[in-house]
Amino acid sequence: MTIENVTVNVTSPGRNFVTLKIVTSDGLIGWGDATLNGRELAVASYLSDHLASILVGRDEDRIEDTWQFLYRSPYWRRGPVTMAAIAAVDMALWDIKAKKAGVPLYQLLGGASREGLRAYCHASGSDYAALKDAITGYVEQGFTAVRVQTGVPGLGQIYGVASNKPGARYDYEPAKRAADGSAASAPTEESWDTHAYLAHMPGVFESIRADFGTDLRVLHDGHHRMSPIEAARFAKDIEPYKLFWLEDCTPGEDQTALRLVRQYSTTPLAIGEVFNSVYDYQTLITERLIDYVRSAVTHTGGITAMKKLLDFAAIYGIKSGIHGPTDISPVGMAAALHLGLAIHNFGIQEYMPHNTTTLEVFQTSFTFDNGFLHPGETPGLGVELDEDAASTFEYTKAYLPANRLTDGTVHDW
């Protein structure tokens, strides 16, 4: 069999998704996630204008060869657009191969290494009362691990903090459209003050431990906002509260920055959701500067590349913490779950449930039960796109917010 047809679907059932469809000469269909939040059309163009025609006629079973061809042949390697496009092709080919074999994908990756995947959710609030309410709701749902984010006194809306009312579903979407729901013309701008943040957060963790005890796994995301010395101080200050991890404490571009954090603190570190290649991790892994790999299968070259990256990390005792917010489509989430179930060094899986509108467009077989995810037993990835339903949700341009310090300087987020 060979690849006969390649098409790209861009849809917006509550938020924008890019999905690749590969059809073989005998009618098998494979799906791949190519969503790149805020830059979706760049990946859609890469796929439709540059990759689709060269895939037609290729042997769909030659997954490794196709991956290497797509990575090496253009001369311009890596980068989020290229790697998201390659990831979509890779996922779709693995989906087809598992469907041909009549087994869920994880069986082709070595079979299950565990019964389920411990998941962490997102809890946030503008103040501690709202955050406590959110955490309580998730604990009641069975979650044993919670990522916590909260507002900082004196600042307004902060990236990563939802403005939900107590008891409402957490449905934070960072990529903003215009106020009336139409296409955005530019990113919104938010204010940030690292000094205020560093003074505020240790007290939040102290309250969480007082209210929820030490059994709850507590995670926190710094969103790259600290300098190396600020991150080192913060990681040391929060050691008494025994976080499961501190994520993205410094900008990801400088791998050596984490040497300073590691020198002063034993707080576990996670990083990598903005990375797209094993080379972004080389120093971090070989020097054991992190404890968890945070890349998304969607943004790091697909299942083929992520399995190699995580096998490399396993040599150094580093575990997975695969990126899984709602800007990863259900197709990308399924790919992460199959991979996580199979590898030995699984750590934890990020899980933001998609809204009901999204799940009307994407039919899924993965499940959540009492704190754990499972990809299901449906052959392939276990996710199908309803193209008719998808066609009713037109793409609407949205941008991730920009951050400025209180003095007006553009800052990391």
N, C-alpha and C positions, 0 to 999 in steps of 0.2 A: 504493500500500500504506500501511497504518497500523499503529501499535502495537496489538496485540490483547491481550497478556498480559504482566504484569510480576510476577516472583516473586523472593524473596530466599532464598538458601541459606546457612545457617551450619553449618560443619562443622569438625572438629578432628582431621585426620589427622597427629597429632604436634604440632600447634599450631592455633590458631583462625584461620579465614578466613571472610570474608563475600563472597559472590559474587552479583552481580545477573544475572538472566536476562531478556532481552527477546525476545518472540516476535512476529513480524509477522503480518499477516492472510494471507500466503501461506506461512507456516510457517518462514521464516528465523529463526535463533536468533543472538542476540548476547550475549556475556558481558562483564561488567565487574567489576573488583576494588574492593571497598569496605572492605578490612580496615584497622582502626585499632587497633593493638596495645594491649591492656588496656582498650579502650573499644568493643569490637566491637558489642555489642548496642545502643549508642546510635546507631550508623550504620544497623544493621539496622532499627531502629524508624523512623528518619528516612525510610528508603526505603519500607518497607512501609506505614507509617501515614500518611505525608505526600506521597510522590511517586508511588507506584504508580498510584493512581487518576487523577491528573491527566495521567499519560503516556498512558494508554489512549485510543486514537482520534487521537493526534497523528501527523503525517507523519514517519516515521522518517528520511527524507532530510534534514530540516531541522535539521541538527546544530547549526549556529551559533545559530539562532533558539531552539532548545530550551535550549542552554547559557545564553543570556542570560535566558530566561524563568525557569529554575530559580535563577539567581543573583540576579536583581533582584526577582522577584515576592514573595518572602517578607518583605521589609523587613529581616530579620536576615541580614546578609551575612557571608561569609567564615567563618573558624573551621574547625578540622579536621573536625568532624562533617559540617557542610554541604558542605565542599569534597570530602570523600571520597565522599559520596553523589552529588554532581554528577559526579565523576570516573567513577564506576561507570556511570552513564547514558551519559556521553560515550563511554567505551570501547566499550560494547555497541553504540551506534549506529554508530561507526566500523567495528566488527567486521562488522556487518550490511552496511554500504555496500560494504566491500571484498569480502565474500562475493558480493554481487549482481554486482559487477564481475568476479568470478572471478580476483582478483589478491591477492597479499599486501599488507597495509595500507601498507607503506612506498611502494608504487608510487603511491598516492593522495596521498602527502605530498611528492611531487616526485621520487620515485625514489631509488635508492641514490647516496650521495655517497662511498662507500668500500666496500671488499670485506668488511670485518668490523669489529667493535667491540672495541678493546683492553679487557680486563677486569682488575680487580684483585680479589684474594681477601682473606680475613681470616686472619692467622696470629697466634696469641697463646700465652702460656705463663706459668705462675706465676713462672718465673725465666728467665734468659737461655738456659740449656741447653735448656729445653723450647721456647722461642720459636725458637731456631736450628733445632731438629729440625723444627718446623712449617714454617718458611720453606723449608728444604731440600726437604721433601716437595712443596710447591707449585711450586718451581722445576723439580723433576723432572717435574711434570705439564705444564709448558710455560708457566706464568704468568710474565709479565715485570714484573708490578706486584703488590706485596703491602702490605696495610695491617697494621701491626704494633702490638700492644698487649702489655703485660707487667705482671705483678704488681709491687707496690712494697714493698720491705722494711718490715716493721712493720705492714702492713695485711693484712687478710684478703681475702675475695672482692671483686673490683673489677668494676664494670660494664664489659662489653666484653672481659673476659678469660675464656676457657674453661678448664676444669680437665681437659681431655682428657689422657690419657696419651700419651707420645711415640708417633707413628705412627698414632694413632687419628684418625678422621674429625672435622674441626671441625664441631660441631653445636651451637653455642652458642645457647640460647634465653633471652633476658633476662626475658621474662614468666614469672613463677614460679607454679606450682600448689602445693598442699600436698605434703608429703613423700611421701605415699602415692599421689599422682597425682590426688587429688580436687580440687574447687574450692578456690581460695585464699580466705581470709577477709580478708586485708589484705596490703599490700605488705611484702616483706622490707626490712630496713634494713641498709645497708652503711656502713662507716666510710671517711672520706676525709681525707687530709692533703696539701694542695697543696704545702706546703714540701718534704715528702719526695719527692713526685712530680717537682718541678722539679729537685731535686738528683740524682735517679736516672736520668731519661730520656736526657739527653745522652750518658751513658756507654753506654747501650743502642744508640743510633744509631752511636756510634763503633765498637762491636763488630760491628754489622751491616755497616758499610762495610769493616772489616778482613776479615770472613769472606766477603762476597758481592761486593765490589767496587763500582764506581760505575755499572755498567750497569743493575742492578736498580732499578726505580722503587719508592721506599719512601714510604708514606703513613702518617699517624698522626692519630688522633682524640682531641682534648682533652675531648670530651663537655661542653663549656660550663663547665668547672670553674675557669677562671682569671679573675681580674679583668683589666681592660685593661692595667694596668702589668705584671702577672705574665705575661700573654700576650705583651706586647712584649719583655720580657726573655727569655722562653723561645724565641720565634721567632728572636731574635738569637743566642741561645746555640747553636741547632741549625743555623745557617746553614752551618757547615763541612761538614755531612753531606748537604746538597743534597736535601732532601725534595721529593718530587713535589708534596705539599701538606701543610699543617697544617690540620686540619678542626676546626670548632666550638671555637675556642680560648676564646671568651668567650660569655656568654649571648646568644642570638640576638635577644632583644627590643630590645636597644640597638644599633641599626645604627651609631651614631657611635663606639662603642667601638673599632671596627676602624680608625678614623683613627689612633689612637695606635700600634697594632700596625704599621700600614703605615709610619708615620713612622720607626720604628726598625729595620725588618727588610725584607729582600727575599725571605724565605721565602714561597712561594705559599700563598694562603689559600683555603679552601673553607668554605662554610656553607650551611645552608638545609634540612636534613632535617626540622626542626620547623616550617618555614614552610609556608603554604598559599595564598599569593597573590602576584601580581606586586608588590603594594604593600609587602610585607615586604622587597623587594629594591631599592626605588626609589633610596634613598641609596647603597646598596652598589654598585649598577651605575653610576649616573651619576657617582659620585666614584671609580670604579675601585678600590674597597676590597677586592674579592675577585677571585679568578681563576677560580673554578669555582662553578656553581650546583648545589646539592646536593638540591633538592627531589625528591620522588617524584611520578610521574605520578598515582599513587593518591591522594595527599593534597593535590594542588594543582589540582584541577578537571579532570583528565583530559588527553587528548591535545590538545584544542583550546586549553586554557589554557597548557599547558607549551610548545607550539610558539610561542605569542606571547611568552611569557616568554623563551625561548631566542633568539628572533629579536631581541628587545629587547637581551639581553645581548650578542649578536653585534656590535651597533653599537659597543660599547665594548671589543671584543676579549676578552670573557669567554666561557669554554667550559662545556660541560655536564659534570656528574659525578653523573648521576641516581642517587638512592637506590635500593638494590636488595638489602636483606637478606632473610632468609627470612620476615619478617613482611609482605613484599610477596608476594602470591600469584603463581603462574605466569602468571595472566592479566595482572596488573600488570607483571610482568617483561617479558612479550611486548610490551606497549604501549610500554615504555621502549626496547626493542631496535628496534622499527620506527621510532620517532621518532629515535633516535640514528643509525640508518643513513641517514636522509634529510637531517638538518640539516647545515649546513656547519660549524658550530662545535662539533662533538662533541669531548669531551675524553677521557673514560674512563668505563667502566661498572662500578659495584659489582656483584659476583657472589658470592653465597653459594648454592651448589647446594642445592636442596630435597632432603629425604630421600626414600627409596624409598616410604614410606607416602604422602607427599604426592603423589608422581608416579604412584601408583596411582589417585588421585582426579582429578588434572588430567593430561590427555594433552597433551603439548607437541610442537611441531615445531622449537623453537629448539635450536641446537647450540653446543657449545664445542669449539674445536680449536686447540691450540698457542698458547694465550693470548688467543684472539679468539672472540667470540660472533657468531652470525648468527641472525636471527629465522626463517629458513626461507622456503620458497616456497608454503606452504599458503595458500589464499585466506583473507582475514580476518586475525585476530590469530594464528591457528595454535595456539590452545589451546581445549580443550573440557573441560567438567566432567562427570564420570561421576556423575550424581545418585544412582544406586543405591549406588555405592561411598561417596559422601559421606554418605549417610543412616546408615551404620554407625558413624560417628564423631561422637558427641554433643559439643556445646559444653561446655567446662569452663572456668570462670572462672579467669583468671590475671592477675597484676598485674606491671607493671614495678617494679623495686626503687626504694626511696627512699635518698637519701644523707644522712648526717649527718657534720659535721666531728667531729674527735676531742673537741671540747668539747661535743658534743651538738646543735649548731645544724643545722637542716635546710639542705641545700646543693643546688646544681645538680648535674645528672649529664649 
